[in-house]
């Protein structure tokens, strides 16, 4: 089935982030690749190092330092790969949805992890609903659903329900409002979708509210700040600032050593990036996305940051967050060789 006609204009206009595409390239690149492309903070300055989570059966989950770094670091948009794989396998084993075996171009089943039902609902609603669309749901329903729907300017049509859920005859009666001709012509007034909770309907079921989630998280941060105090927090900030200043200076040294006659840049006053203009190269897209990988160095083409990403850019972005000074030096040597070959 082609679902594109249900997608809002805004959602249909969304394109994959060029930086996310670079992440995929990094995952298939050899270990010798030095990436200056990622905008990820250095995990060595994260304040949380390890954790022990007590389980109800008396056991505990240990989150070591390496795993904690992964947990606090940026990850794939859909979720941690291992978790996604486990969830997809579980769905296939328990429910065996037919779409699981579809090809990607046929709308193959995918899984996306959210931070609770509210985020998932908001993503789906904003993807599907234009102002004025008709939406069917059976009330009373989860208040978060209503809160997510109301700002979108849709018409919410209540379908009667009883102790067994939606009453089929009433649903049929409501749907008969629209004629077969409306369906054939795909009238904009046709209901966009039906929202219902088939199992454990809320408000009759239990849910962890957004407010309570916030309380659980505010507890972790509050406990850390209470332990540190203002002095400890400011000392942590100073350590982070000094770390990134040292990293920046190392990158500037490497840039001055290898790129002095090939590129231009200004020392950054903050952040974790060096914005470099390559001399004699009108557009860095092909240089980085195709040729740079052969040299085992990766940066972000400047076009990724333009309003129109197809507009040529002679810039590249280099990150000094994660690489060591030696890696920065080698990376800029490889970049210099690449530029010389391109000129």
LINQUIQUI-V799426 format. One record per run of one state. SS is the DSSP state (alpha for helix, beta for strand, coil for the rest). FROM is the first residue (numbers start at 1). TO is the last residue. If there is no record, write none. Layout:
BEGIN
ss from to
SS FROM TO
SS FROM TO
END
This chain:
BEGIN
ss from to
coil 1 3
alpha 4 6
coil 7 8
alpha 9 12
coil 13 17
alpha 18 27
coil 28 33
beta 34 35
coil 36 42
alpha 43 45
coil 46 50
beta 51 54
coil 55 59
beta 60 63
coil 64 64
alpha 65 72
coil 73 80
alpha 81 94
coil 95 97
alpha 98 101
coil 102 103
alpha 104 106
coil 107 116
alpha 117 128
coil 129 133
beta 134 137
coil 138 142
alpha 143 150
coil 151 154
beta 155 158
coil 159 160
beta 161 162
coil 163 164
beta 165 166
coil 167 167
alpha 168 175
coil 176 179
alpha 180 184
coil 185 190
beta 191 195
coil 196 209
alpha 210 258
coil 259 262
beta 263 265
coil 266 272
beta 273 278
coil 279 284
alpha 285 294
coil 295 296
beta 297 298
coil 299 299
beta 300 301
alpha 302 305
coil 306 314
beta 315 319
coil 320 324
alpha 325 342
coil 343 343
END
